[in-house]
Amino acid sequence: MTYFLATFVVFVLVIAAMSVGYIFQKKAVSGSCGGLGSIGIDKECDCPDPCDNRKNKMAKEKARREMLEKNRII
């Protein structure tokens, strides 16, 4: 139990130190490599045409948005 408490205290201190550093620097948290945008890929799948599964999801989302817009107007 002593090892657990010591480890827990160390983790809490490290997280607190990182938090204080983040608060004083006031910088946004960012990845080290910039993600896919840094290599010119705008989306996860760089296909010119989405697959059928994605098309179905997009159609459902569009229909849901249209329904919500229609209900807001009335």
C-alpha positions in Angstrom: 0.0 0.0 0.0 2.9 2.3 0.7 4.2 1.9 -2.9 0.8 2.7 -4.3 0.4 5.9 -2.2 4.0 7.0 -3.1 3.3 6.4 -6.8 0.0 8.2 -6.6 1.6 11.2 -4.9 4.3 11.4 -7.5 1.8 11.3 -10.4 -0.3 14.0 -8.7 2.7 16.2 -8.3 3.8 15.7 -11.9 0.3 16.5 -13.2 0.1 19.6 -11.0 3.5 20.8 -12.3 2.4 20.3 -15.9 -0.8 22.1 -15.2 1.0 25.1 -13.6 3.3 25.2 -16.6 0.4 25.1 -19.0 -1.5 27.9 -17.1 1.5 30.3 -17.1 2.5 29.7 -20.7 -1.1 30.1 -22.0 -0.3 28.2 -25.1 -2.7 25.8 -26.8 -1.9 22.1 -26.4 -0.7 20.7 -29.7 0.8 17.5 -31.1 4.4 17.2 -31.9 4.0 16.5 -35.6 0.9 18.6 -36.6 -1.2 15.7 -37.6 -2.4 14.8 -41.1 -2.8 18.5 -42.1 1.0 18.9 -42.0 1.4 16.5 -44.9 -1.4 17.9 -47.0 -4.3 15.5 -46.2 -7.5 17.4 -45.3 -9.5 14.4 -44.1 -8.8 11.0 -42.7 -9.6 9.2 -45.9 -8.0 10.9 -48.9 -10.3 9.2 -51.4 -11.9 11.5 -54.0 -15.3 9.8 -53.5 -16.6 8.6 -50.1 -17.5 4.9 -49.8 -21.2 3.8 -49.7 -21.2 3.5 -45.9 -20.0 7.1 -45.6 -22.5 8.3 -48.2 -25.3 6.7 -46.2 -24.1 8.4 -42.9 -23.8 11.7 -44.7 -27.4 11.4 -46.2 -28.8 10.5 -42.8 -27.1 13.5 -41.1 -28.3 15.8 -43.9 -31.9 14.5 -43.5 -31.6 15.0 -39.7 -30.3 18.5 -40.1 -33.1 19.4 -42.6 -35.7 18.0 -40.2 -34.4 20.0 -37.3 -34.3 23.2 -39.5 -37.9 22.5 -40.6 -39.1 22.0 -37.0 -37.4 25.3 -35.9 -39.1 27.4 -38.5 -42.6 26.1 -37.6 
